[in-house]
Structure formats: structure tokens, C-alpha cells
Amino acid sequence: MSQARSSGCPECDGRLSADGGETVCTNCGLVVAENRIDPGPE
């Protein structure tokens, strides 16, 4: 699995944008990281 680099997207070196719990590349649309909390029962 790819790790996000601070310099940019691991696929195209585009700019990363953190929005709504996801880190996505503004150039190619790759979802680099997802930080959603599951509110469902355990």
C-alpha cells in the first residue's frame, strides 16, 4: 500500500488536499488517506 509523502501524491506528484476526513490528490483524484470514524455498534 502507498504511503502519503509530504511532497505530494505518490502516483503523480500532484498536490494533496485534506478535506472531509480524506486526503486526496487535486491532480489525479487518488484517495491517499481516509480517517473516518465508524459510529456503528461494536
Steps between C-alpha positions, in 0.01 A plus 500: 500500500626851419591744772430873465811713465508858619620610154194374316302218345678162484359439150541831314681734746194730497389712795318327788191649659350391834123545488213330683711227660676402176835602355467512121720607211366813332658392170403132450236451774681216679378453859826480695357475853162458659427587865135420551361383831245221490218603737336156483471247782810304594 
